[in-house]
Amino acid sequence: MPHKIEKAEGVYTAGTLPRILGDNLRRAREEMGLSQTRFGLMVGLSRQMINTLECRGCNIQIDSLQRIADGLDIPAWKLLEDHTGECTERESSHSTHMHRDAHVCW
């Protein structure tokens, strides 16, 4: 049985947080108009690592998570927030600032 991580409204299974991180990273990076290669250069990670994080999810070192958050100009914990099903079409048109040049429904 997979390891479970308790959540207020339910239960996360192992692998959920890497998926959430990947989804949030992709959304924020694309909103900034950056390719995986360009963003990787900005934060000192390879394009392959950015791709792996976004597409397949993987474990990440905490210092790498912080570099990614710094590159996106957001707190690191924002990358681990689960927004599945929270962003409606109306909300996305009234999105909040996440980065000075990016608008993302968070």
C-alpha positions in Angstrom: 0.0 0.0 0.0 1.5 3.4 -0.9 2.5 5.8 1.8 -0.2 8.3 2.6 0.2 12.0 3.4 -2.7 13.5 5.4 -4.5 16.4 3.8 -7.3 18.5 5.3 -10.0 17.3 2.8 -8.6 13.9 2.1 -5.5 11.9 1.6 -2.5 12.4 -0.7 -0.7 9.3 -1.9 3.0 9.2 -2.6 3.7 10.9 -5.9 1.0 13.5 -5.5 3.3 16.3 -4.3 5.8 15.9 -7.2 2.8 16.1 -9.6 1.6 19.2 -7.9 5.1 20.8 -8.0 5.4 19.9 -11.7 2.0 21.4 -12.6 2.7 24.6 -10.7 6.2 24.9 -12.1 5.0 24.5 -15.7 2.1 26.9 -15.2 4.3 29.6 -13.7 7.2 29.2 -16.2 4.9 29.4 -19.2 3.2 32.5 -17.8 6.6 34.1 -17.6 7.1 33.2 -21.3 10.2 31.1 -20.6 11.3 27.9 -22.2 12.5 25.0 -20.1 16.0 25.7 -21.4 16.0 29.4 -20.5 14.4 28.8 -17.1 16.9 26.1 -16.3 19.8 28.4 -17.1 18.3 31.1 -14.9 18.1 28.7 -11.9 21.1 26.6 -12.5 19.3 23.4 -13.4 19.4 21.5 -16.7 16.5 21.6 -19.2 16.2 17.8 -18.7 15.7 18.4 -14.9 13.0 21.0 -15.5 11.3 18.7 -18.0 11.5 15.8 -15.6 10.0 17.9 -12.8 7.2 19.2 -15.0 6.3 16.0 -16.9 7.0 13.0 -14.7 7.5 14.4 -11.2 10.5 13.4 -9.2 12.0 14.0 -5.8 13.9 17.3 -5.6 16.4 18.7 -3.2 15.2 21.5 -1.0 17.9 23.9 -2.3 16.8 23.2 -5.9 13.2 23.9 -4.9 14.3 27.2 -3.4 16.2 28.2 -6.6 13.1 27.4 -8.7 10.9 29.5 -6.4 13.5 32.4 -6.5 13.5 32.2 -10.3 9.7 32.4 -10.3 9.8 35.2 -7.7 7.4 33.3 -5.4 7.6 31.6 -2.0 8.7 28.0 -2.3 5.6 26.7 -0.5 3.4 28.1 -3.4 4.9 25.4 -5.6 3.4 22.7 -3.4 -0.1 24.1 -3.2 -2.7 21.9 -4.7 -4.9 23.9 -7.1 -6.6 21.0 -8.8 -10.1 22.1 -9.8 -9.9 25.5 -8.0 -9.3 27.7 -11.1 -12.5 28.4 -13.0 -12.6 30.2 -16.3 -13.9 33.3 -14.5 -11.1 33.2 -11.9 -8.4 32.8 -14.5 -9.5 36.0 -16.2 -9.2 37.8 -12.9 -5.9 36.1 -11.9 -3.7 37.4 -9.2 0.0 38.4 -9.6 2.4 35.6 -8.9 5.4 37.2 -10.5 5.7 40.8 -11.5 5.2 39.9 -15.2 3.0 36.8 -14.8 -0.7 36.3 -14.1 -1.7 32.9 -12.8 -4.8 31.7 -11.2 -3.6 30.6 -7.7 
